[in-house]
Amino acid sequence: MKLRKVTAASATVLALALTATACGGDGDGDGSGGGKKITIGIKFDQPGLGQKTPDGYRGFDVDVATYVAKKLGYTEDQIEWKESKSADRETMLQRGDVDFIAATYSITPERQEKVDFAGPYLLAHQDVLLRADDDKIKSPEDLNNAKLCSVTGSTSAQNVKKKLAPKAQLQNLPTYSACLNGLQTGTLDALTTDDSILAGYASQSQFKGKFKLGGFKMTNENYGIGVKKGSDLKDKINKALEEMVADKSWQKAVDTNLGPANYKNEPAPKIGDIKS
C-alpha cells in the first residue's frame, strides 16, 4: 500500500513537471513560444504602419508582427512592444533588447553585415504625396521648381534633388506632420518618402481625401523583419510570413491600414527576393 502511495505521488510530480515544461520557463520569449513573453520592436510614430495610440498599437507592421508572434506560439497579451527608432535598430538586436524588429526596416547590404533579415514582407517605393486636386505634377521631373518637403535627416528629398529634379526647392522640416500641414495649406507642393509611409499618414481621418500618391516608384524599399545575426528565428519567421500571404491575412492587413489612401501595393514579395 505504501509503495502504491509513493508511486502515485511520483506520478503526480512527473505530471506537474511535464506540464511546467510544456508551458515554458520563467524567462523572456526566445521566439520558440516557450517563454512568457516575446519582445518586438516597432515604430511608435508612423500612422498606418506602427503607431502607439490610446487604444493600443496599430498599423501594418504591428499586424504582421502580431501574426508572426502567434505562429511562434505567443498570444497578443504575451507581446511586449518596444519602440525601435531607425538609428537604434541594429544595436537593439545585437544587445538582445528585442527578439525581432518590424519597423519599416529596409534590407540593405550594410545592415545585413550587422543583423539578419526575414522576408521581405513588403516592397515599398520612394514616392511623393500631393494635394488631391494637383494636376501639374505628373512625373518626378515635374518637381523641378516645386517646393519639395521631407523630414530633417532624411535622404529621400536629397535623392530626388540630385537624381531627378535638380531645381526642386527643398525644404526640410522636423516632422512629417509639419510637411503635411504645409502641403494642405499650399505652402508646399509635395512630400517625399516611402509610399507606404506616405499612405499611412494620408490615411489619417483628418487628412482623408485631401492627398494622393504620385505613384512614381523612384526606388525599391524591401521591408524585412530584423533578427540577431545567426538567430534561428529567421527561418521560423519566413515560414510564418509565407502562411500569412497564403491565408490572405497579409492582403487584409494592407487594405485595412494603407487602403484608405488608395495605396496600390505590390504583390507580396517572395521570401528572399530582394529587388535592387
Summary of the structure (lengths in Angstrom):
residues: 276
radius of gyration: 22.7
end to end distance: 74.9
largest distance: 95.7
contacts: 905
relative contact order: 0.17
helix: 40%
strand: 23%
